[in-house]
């Protein structure tokens, strides 16, 4: 990007008057000469005189050896003279007009080709006049060079400055170029970098020599706060981006960032009621110029409270009056009076919501600390309340009225509610491949429903989450159309989408303490249509076949050191364009455990139905064949009991609800799943029932000014197979440990078995038929949105009968490293320390999982 812009902004050139001695002598001239000041006055004595000549000239350089009587002026260069005359509207033969002269001078100034413009008028014997322009041309820049730059090459600096060559010298542009270079250096930590123009070289040759003094790269060694009484330094650090240098941060001093930090501190305080806060920063460089400390100086001011909220419906005013008495006398029983200006009182009716109703909708209440952020959020809630009823044109303006005597604020909501509309037609455009039903299935807005702006926003988000359309902002757009003249009270809704590539071939891998090293080769189509067979071979090659139904088709191979999985799957979230969903998977998996290997293959089918926006009811069905191989002689008897190949089938009923804001790293919301599964319902060697529940709660504990949240998550999981140990095979039982209970080894929290060879107690767990887990985790951002720290508490037990015996607990800390360019799943590193354990437990200090592409 050109930092100078396409169109330069030029400063005005002063218009100077000259004396009669500078005029051309003319045989017919009189002694009457006018200066620029008198010429441009509206009552100029030259007004209306005919113009005989327009004379353009420039001063002639006269050196010390110039002969006496040498001409002081010379003509302009032909090209420049023609350019100048093209700007003039006062021409020979025209009548002189002062206003037209001022316009001509303004156009000449905008050319920015002259350092000075002198003008004078001369009356002639016949009553006409000459206009004489003495123009000092601005030097032309012949070259731009840099001197003193070591950090950046000439090419890096001058890439955006070559546009100066061939243009007139303009101080504003030269200063702007210098600031551009200084900003480039400051972004790299050279806070004291400065740029100067070599004036002597510019005057003599027209070359712009930019002399750069880089200085030293300055690192911030300390960030302090002064004057903060209400908030600690640790709390305020979340509102600024300037950081001290450390292992993962350079801590470079950046003036623009400091300015942004000052603004951030002011906003931080204003969001907490300090409306009159003032802040600044002081930078103290070290003697060697390589380090600096930054101190943010704060004058907090008082904490303001919200006193009351007034509501004024601007479009329901019946009249205005100069006094409150007159207004109240004119008001009807159902009307209200409000002072809307000095000596101006409005009489108006209440709209759809009364003040008491809006007070209940708003999150901030009278008497609360006046938080600008909370008030803004409350205003958004009010807008959503009107939008839910179809007030598509509703407008709301918030005005603050501070009490000069006390730190109280009154808020006036000026509402123009307009009319309520229902939805007419919902039209979908741009989906050349994706079927209408896929798009409409994600929309809450339907014909005959209110035109709800909130539903429109949620619809846009749901369509983006499908990842079927262009991820750029204009990839999905929903707009409400004007009212239909033929159908009053209805507004059509236009849904516009842009198709994008939905096929993906991925090669990657994962590394985890529970599963070892795993590779991944996957072919995925997120907009598959199994019924869209190709009409021709070219349709197949162009990718237009088997697409458009929003189905997800995947072929995946996961070879690994401990687990190998190969699968083929197809999922349809809107089966036959309804609220039903369906999915099917065929798979093969081979897993190595401590005392045996498990080989499992089969198929799984799930039919589900959405119940509103958050609830889902599903019926999973599975048919599998399991074989235990390479069984060690000292393996538990429970392993040998089911070592031969066995078939298992089951049908389940599952009810789930999810309201989390992010599926990968939630910051708010809940997720709940209740499941009842009956094994043996479709045949097989085993018959047993499994009842399970899982619940997660995510609560934002705090949020810094940059929007990064500290989140407390609570998790609970309960599972029970009432038939007990004798009916449930070892590979269908429950275990804890590893990532499911940090501080303990994978699958080590469970009852142990009996050795098959000796009958003694084994050191291998055999799983249980009762599981209880309860855990808590606090996640806090440490560096940008890339690094988070966690502390956790995991507790639980696994038994053969319901109870809480042999209860375990562990605590620890860890890190989450989020690199979206590599994987949406963060790298998890956890260190766990058992607090309650059994003698047979195997401990594990470090638990980790890494998912990376190759």
N, C-alpha and C positions, 0 to 999 in steps of 0.2 A: 504494500500500500504506500502510495506517495504521501509522505508526511506534510508536504507543502500544499497538497490539494491541486485540483485541476485549474481552479481559478484563483489567482493570487489576490490578496486584499492589499491595496496600495494606500499609503497615507496621502493626505491632501498636500498640494504644493502651494506655498504662499504666493499671493498675487501682489507684486510690488509696483509702486509708481516710479516713473523715471522723469528726469528733468528735460527741459526743452533742448538742452545741449546734446542729448542723445538721439534727437530726431534727425531723419534725413532732411537735408535742406531742399526746399522746393521753390522755384522762382515765383510761383503764385501764392506762396504761403504768407499768412499774416503772423502777427506775434502772439495770437491767441492759442495757447496750448493747454490741454486738459490732462490731468493725471488719472490714474486708474480709479482713485477714490471718487472723483467727481463724475467720471464716466459711468460708474455703476450705480449712482444714486438715481432714484426714480425721477427727480426733478432736474436731471442733467441739462445744462444749457445746450448740449448737442442733440437733445431729443428731437427726432424727426428730420435731421439734416441728411441729405443724400451722401452716400459713401462713394468716393471716387476710387480709392485703392486700399487693399489689404496688404501690408508690408510685413513679411516674416524674415527675421534675421537672428543671428546668434552672436555673442561676444567673440571677438577674435583674440586669441592668445598673443600678447605682446611681450616679448622677452626684453632683457635689459638693453640689447643693442638695436632695438627697433628705431627706424628713422623718424624724425619729427614729422608730424602730420600723417602718419600711417593710419589707414582706416581702422576704426575701433570695432567694426562689425563686418560680418560676412554672411552670405546666404546659407540657409540650411541645406543639408544634403538632400538631393532630389527626392529620395524615397521618403525621408522624414517630412519633407515639406508637403508632399502629396498626402501623407497620412494626416498631417495637421490640418490642411485645408478641408479634408473630408469631414472634420469634426465641426467646422464652422457653418453657422446658419446665417450670420450677417455677412453678406457678400457685396461686392462692388455693384452699385446701382440701387441697392436697397436703402431704405430710410433707417437711420440709426435708432436703435431701441435698447434702452439700458437693461431691460429684463432679458432680451435675447442675448446681449453681451454676457450677462452673468451665466446664462445657460451654456454659452460657448466656452467660457472659462472652466465651468464645471466639467464639461466633456474633455477638455485638454488635461485637467488635473487627473481624471480617471485613466487617461492613457499611461500615466506614471512614466512618461518618457522624458520629462523635463525636471531639472533640479529647481529652477526658478522660472516664473513667467512674469514678465514686465509688460505693461500695456500703456499706451498713451494715445491721445487724439490730437489732431492738428487741423484747424480750420483753414480753408483756402479762400482766395479772393472772390471766387464765384459763389461762396456760401456753402460749398460742399466740404468734405473732410476726408482725411486719411486716418486709418487705424494702423498703428505700428505695434507689432508683437515682437518683443525681444525675449528669445527663448534660450535658456541654457540647457542643452541636452544632458540627460542622465548618462553616465558611462555605461557601457555594455560589458557584462561579465564575459570574459574570454575563456576562463578555465576555473575549475574548483579543485583544490588540492588540500590534503591534510598533512600536518607535521606533528610529530611527537606521539603518534599512536602506536602502541605496542600490543595492547590487548586485542584490538580488532585490526584487520587488514584494511588498506585503502578501499578495496572493492566492497567490503562489508559496510563501510561507513558511507561511501559515495554512491552506493547502488540507488538510493532514493533521492540523491541530491543533484544528479546530473541535469535535472530539468532547469537548474539555475543558469546553465551555460547558454549564452545568447540572449539573456533577458537583461533589462536595465537594472542597475543597482537599486535595491530596495532594502532599507534598513530593517523593516519589519520581517521580511523574508529571511534576511541574514541572521537576525536574532532567533527566528524560529528554527532555522537550521542548526544553530548552536545549541538550542534547548533540546532539539531532537537527539543530537549526539550525546549531550550530557545525560539525558534520560536513558539512552542505551547503555551508558557506562554504569549508571546507578542501578539499573536492573541487574547488573552483574556484580554489584557490591562496591563499586568505586564511587562512594558517596561524595567525595570532594573533587571529582572530575570537573574541569572547567574548559570552556572553549572561547577563544578570542579571534577576531578577524584582524589580519595584518593590514592596517589602514594605508600604510605607505605603499605597499605592493599593489593594493587595490587602486590607489590614485594614479600610480605611474604606469601600470600595465593592464589594469582591468581584471587581473586574476584574483580570485578569492582564495587566500591562504588561511585555512582554519588551523590555528595553533592550539593543540590539545595538551592540557596538563592532566594526566591520568590520576596522579596521586596513588595512594595505597588502597587496596581492598580492605574495607572496614567491616569487622565482625562485631556483632552485638554481644557483649559479655554479661550484661545485666539489664533487666527490665524492672523498673520500680514504679510505685504509685505514691503520690503525695496528696494529702487532703481527703483521702477516702475514709470516711467515718462509718458509713452504713454497710460497706461491702469490703471483704478482705481482698488482699492482693491476689490470692488464688482464684477467687470468684471473678475478678476483673480480667484476669489473663485470658479467660474464655471469650472476652469481647474484643481482643486485639489479635492481630496476626503476627506482629513483631515478636520474635522469639530469640532467646539467647542461643549461641552456637552450641551444638551438642553432636552426639554420634550420628543421628539421622537428619540433622538440619544444619545448614551452613550458617544460619543466623546473620545474613548479610543485611547491612543497613540500607534501607530503601525509603527515600523521602516521600514518594507517593503512598507507600504503605503506611508510613507514619501519619500522613494526613487522613488516610482512610481509618486508621485506628482511633484517631481523635474523634472523628465522626461516629465511629462505632461505640466508643465510650459514652458519648452524649446520648446516642440512641438507647444504650443499655440503661442508663440512669432514667431516661424519659419513660422507658417501659416499666420502670419501678417507681414512678410517681414523682421523680425529681425533674419537674418540667422546666425549671429555670437553671439547670445545671450549666456550667461552663467548664471547658477543658482545653488544655494545650499540652505540648510536649517540649522537653528540653533535651538536647543531645550534647553530651560531653565527651568529645574525642580524647583519646589518650595522647601522651606527648609524642609518641612515634607515629600517630595518625593511622594505626592499624586496627585499633579497637575503640569501642565507644560504649558508654552506658546511656540508656534512654530512660528518662523520668517523665511520666505522665502526671501533670499537675491538674488537680480537680477541685472545683468549687461546687459542692453538691447542691446547695440551696435547700429549701424546705421540701417536705413530702406533701404533695397535693392529694386531696381526697375528692371523690365524686360526690357532689352534694345532691343533685337530682338530674333527671332526664325529662326534658320537655319534648312533646311531639307536635309538629305543625304540618297539617296537610295542605300544601300550597295550592293544589288544584281544587280544593273544596272551600275556598274563601268566598263569603257572601258580601264582604265589604270591608273597607279600611276607614279608620276614624282618627282625628288628631288627638283625642284624649281617651283615657281608659273609661271615664264616666260615660262618654258618648257611645263607646263600643259596647259596654255592658248594657246600656239602655236599649241598644238596637238588637242585641243578641237574643235569639230564641232559646227556649228551654234546652234544646238538644245541641246548642252551639257553644263554642268556647272562645275566649279572648286571650290574645297573646301579643306582647310588645315585640314588634319586628323591626323597629328602628326608632330613632329620636322622634318623639311626638307622632308615632304611627302605630296604631293598634289594629290588629286584624281580627275579624270575626269569622270563624270557620267551623265546619262540621268534622267530626271524627270519621276516619276512613275505616278500612276493614279491621284494623286492630286498634284497640284502645290503649292508652299509655300503660295501664296495668298489665295488659297482655304482653306488650312489648317488653316491659320490665321483667316479666317472667321468662321471656325468650332470651334476653341478653344474659351473657355470662357474668358481666360485671354489674354489681348492685350499688345502690346508694350507700355511702359510708365506706366503700372499698377504696384502697389506694388507686389513684388514677394511673393505670398502666395504659400507655398509648397502644401497645400491642393487644391487650385484652379488649380495649374499647374497639379497635379495628375488627377483631374477631367477633365481637358482639354485633357490630354493624353488619358483618357478613351473615350472621345468623338471622338478623331481621330481614335482610334481602332474600335469604333462602326461604323464610316463612312466607313472604309475599309471592316468591317464584313458585312455591309448591301449589299455590292456588291459581296460578295462571296469569299473574300480573307481569306479563313479559316486558312491558315498557316502564316498569316502576323505576324511579330514580330517587336516590337518597343522598342528601348532603348533610354532613356532620359539622356543626360549629361549636367551638369551645368558648365559653364565657367565664373568665376568671374573675374572682372577687378580689378587688385591689387591696382589701383590708385583711383578708384571711386566705390561707392556702387551700381554697375550695374552688372546684370547677363545676359549672353547670353545662350540660350537653344539650344542645338543641338538634333534634332530628327533623330536617326539612324533607318531607316526603311528597313526591308527586306520584301517586300510585297508578294512575291511568285506569284502563279497563282490564278485566280478566278475560283471557282467551282460552279456548279449547284447541286441541291439536286437530288439524285437518288431515291432509295427506302427508305421509312420511315417504319421501322419495330418496332413493339411493342412486348415486352416480359414481362413475369411475371404476366400478368393479367389473372389469373386462373378463376376469377369470373367476373370482369368488362369487358364489351364489348369494342372492339377496337374503335367503333365509339364514345364512351364517351370520350376516351383519345384523339383521333384525332381531335375531335371538339374543344379542347382547344389549339391546336397547330397552330401557324402561319406558320411554316415551312412545305412546301409541295413540291412534286416532280416538277422539272423543275424551281423552284425558287432558287435564290442564297442561298448558305449555310451561313445563317446569324446567327452569334453568339448571337447577341442581341435578335433575335426571339427565339433562343434556351433558353436563360435565362428566357425570359418572359413565355415561354411554361412550364418550370420547375415550376415557381412560380404559374402559373394558375393551374397546376395539384396538387400542394400542397394545394392550396386554396380550392380545391374540398373536402378535408378532407376524401378522399376515400382510401388513401394509407398511409403506415408507415410514421409517421412524422419525423423520424430520417433522417439525411442527405442523406443516401443511399436509402431512400424509393422511391425517384424519381430521375432518372439520365438519361440525354440525352447526347449522345456522337456522335461525327462525326467520321465515319470510314475512313480508308485509301482509296485512289483513286482506283477505280475498274479497273483492267488491261484490261478487255474486253470492258470498256466504258470510255475512257479517258475524263477528264473534269467533271466527276460526282463523288460525294461522298455520300454514303448511310448514313443514320442517324438512330441510334439505341436508342429507348426509352425503358428504363427498369423501372419497377415499382414493388413494393412489397405490396401485399394486406394486409389490416388490418381489424380489427373489426369495422364495421360501424353502428352497432346497439347501441341504447342507451336507457336506462330507467332512467329517471331523476325525482327526488323529490326535490322540492325547494319552494321558495316563494319570494314575493316582498312586499315592504312597501313603499308607496309614499303618498305625501300630496294631490295628485289629485285623487288617486284611492283607498286609504286605504290599508288594509292588504289583500294580495292575495296569495293563495297557488298555487302550480303547480305540477301536475303529468303528465308526458309526456312519450310516447313511440315513438321513432323516428328511422327510418332506412334511412340512407343517400344514400344507394346504392340499392334502391328498383328497382324491375322489375315486373310490374303488369302482364306481359305476360309470365313470367317464372314460369309456374305452375309445381308443383312437380311431378316427375315420380313415386315416391314411398313415403311411409310414412317416411322412413328413410331420404330421401332428405329434407323433411320438418323439421324433428327434428334436422338434422345436420346444418341447416341454409343455405343450398345451393339452396333452392328454393326461388323464388321471389326476386332474387338479381342479380345485374350486369348491370342495365341500367342507373345508375347514378341518378335515380329519388329519390325524398325525400318524404317518407310517414310518416305521423305524426298523432297520436291520442293524444289530449291534453285536460286536464281538469284544469281549473283555478277557483276554488271556492274562494270567497272573501267576505269581509265585505260590499263593495259597488258595486263590479262588479263580476259577475259570467259568465265565458265563457267556452263553450265546443265545440270542433271542430274536424273535420276529414279532412285531406288535402292530396293532392298528387300533386307534382310538377316535371316537366321534363324539365331541362334546354336545352336539345338537342333533341327535339321531332323528333323521327324517324331518328336520327343521322343527323339532318340538323341544319341550323342556326335558326330554329324556336324553340320556347319554349312554354310550356303550363302548366297551373296549375288550380286546382279546389279545392274548399273548401266548406264544409257544416258546418254550425255553429249555435249555440244558445247562445244568450247573454242577461243577465238581469242586468240592471244598475239602481242604486238608485240615483235620483237627489233631489234637495231641496224640490220641491213641488209635485213630482210625480216619479213613477218608469217607466222605459222603458224596454219593452221586445221585443227582435228582434231575428228572426231566418231566415235563407235563405241559398242561395248558391251563390258562386262567381266563375266565370270562366274567365281566362285570356289567350289570345293567343298573343305571342310576336315574334319579329324577331330581331336578332342582325344585326346592320348595321356597320360592322367594329368592332374595339376593344372597342369603347367607347359609341357609340350610340345604342339605343334600341327603337324600335317602338312596342307598345303593344295596344291591344284592350281588355279592361276589360268589363265584362258583369256581372251584378248582378240582382238577384231577391230576394226580402226580404219581410217579413211580420212584421209590427211594431204595437205594442199595448201599449198604455199608461194606467197604472193602478195606484190605490192608489193616485188619484189626490186630492190635498187639495182643500177645498172650496175657499180659497183666491188665488188660482193659477191664472195666467194670462189667459185672454180669448184665447190667441193663443194656449194654451195647450188644453182647452176644445174643440177647433175647430177641433182637430185631435185626440181626446181621444179614439175613437173607433179603432178597428183593421183595418189597411189599408195595402194595398200591393203597393210596389214600385219596379219598374224595371228601369234599365238604361244600356246604352251602351256608351262607351267612346273611345276616341282615345288619346293616350299618347305618347309623344316623350321625351326621357330622355337621358342625357349624363353624364358620371361620369369619373373623372380622379384623384380621391383622392387616396392617398397612403395607407390609413387605413380606413376601414369602421366604426370602433368604435371611434377612436380618431385621425381624420385626421390631418396631419401637412402641407400638400400642396395639391393643386389641386382644382378642381371645381366640382360641381354637379348642374345640371339644369333639371327641369321637366316642360313640357308644357302639359296641359290636357284640353280637351273639352269633356264634358259629357252631354248626353241628357237623361233625365229621362222621362219615359213613352214610350220609343221606343218599348218596348216589352209588353206594357200593364200596368195596375195599375191605382191607383186613382190620380196620379199627373203627370203633364207635365211641365217641366222647363229645362232650360239649365244652366250649370255651366262651367265657363271658369276660369282656375286657372294657376298660374305659381309659381314656387319655385326655388330659386337660392341661392347657397352657395359658398363662396370663402374662401379658406384657404391659408394664406400667412405666411411663416416662417419669423419672424422679426429678430431673432438672433438664434445662436446655440452655445452652450458651447462645450468645447473640448471633453466632454464625449458623444456628439451627441444628447443631449437633447435640443429640440427646444422650443422657445417661439413663439406662434402662434397667429396671428390675424385672426379672422373669421368674415366675413360679411354675413348676411342672409337677404333675402327679400322674402316675400310671398304676392301674390295678388290673390284674389278670387272674382268672381262676378257672380250673378245669375240675368240676366237682367229682368226676369219676376216680380221680386219684392216680397214684403211681402205676397201678397194675394195668390200667386201660390206656394210658397215654404213653406212646413210644418216646424214646429219649430225644428224637429230633423234632418233637412237637412240644417239648417242655420249655420252661422259661429260665432265663439266665440274666444276670447283671454282671457288669465289669467292663473294663476298657472304656470306650467313649460313653457307654450308658451309665457307668459309675466310676468316675475317675479316682485314681489312687489304687485301684485293684486291677489285676490282669484280666484280659478278655475272658468272659464266661466263667470267672473264678468265684463269683458270689452265687452259690447254689449248694444244695446238699451234695456230699460226696458219695461215691458208690462203694461196692465191695469188689475186690479183685477176683477175677474169674479163675485164676490159676491157684491161688492160695487161700482164698476166702477171707483174707485180711482186709482191713480198711484201705481203700484206694486213695491216691492223691489226685484223682480226676473227678471233677464234678459231673453229675448226671442230670442236672436240671431239676426243677420243681414244678408243682402244679398250682402254686399260689405265689404271686409276685405283688409286692408293694414297693413303690418308689415315690419319694417326695424330695424335690430339689429346688434350690434357689441360686440365681446367678445375677450378679450386678456387672453390667457392661458399660464402660466409660471411654469416650474417645480420648486418645492420647496425642495423635498427630494427624491433623487434617481429618479426612474420612478414610484414611488408609490404614491406620493402626489404632486398635482398640485394646484396652486392658480389661480383664475379667477377674473377678473373685467369685468363688462358688462354694456351695455346700450340697453334697449329694448324700442322701440317706435312703435306706431300703433294706429289704430282705427277700429271699426266695426260699419257700418251704414246700412241704408236701400237703400241709393242711393250713387253712386260714389262721393267721396269727402274726405276732410281731417278735417271735423269738429269734435269736441269732441276728439281731438288728445291727446293720453296719452304717457307718457314717464316715465321710471324708470331706476335707476342705482343701482348698488350694487356690492357685491363681493361674492365669494364662493370658494369651494374646490372640487377637484375631487380625490377620493381615489381609486387607481387601485390595485386590488388584483386578479391577473389572476387565482390563485388556487381556488378562490371562484366563480368568474364570469368574463366573458370577458367585461362586461359592468361596467364602474366605478361607484362607489357610488357618487351621486351628492348632494351637500349641498350648498344652495344659500340663501343669505340675500339680499332682494330687498327693495328699498326705492323709492316710487313714487315721481316724479318731476312735472308731469302734470297729473291731475286727475279730475274727476267729482264728484259732491256731492253724487251721487248714487253708486259710486264704493265701493266695499268691498276690503280692503287691506289685504295683507298677508306678514308678515315679512320674514318668513322662508319657503322655498320650498325644498323638498328633494325627492330622489328616491333611493331605496336600493334593489338590486336583489341578493339573496343569496340562495345557495343550503342548504338542511338540512342534 
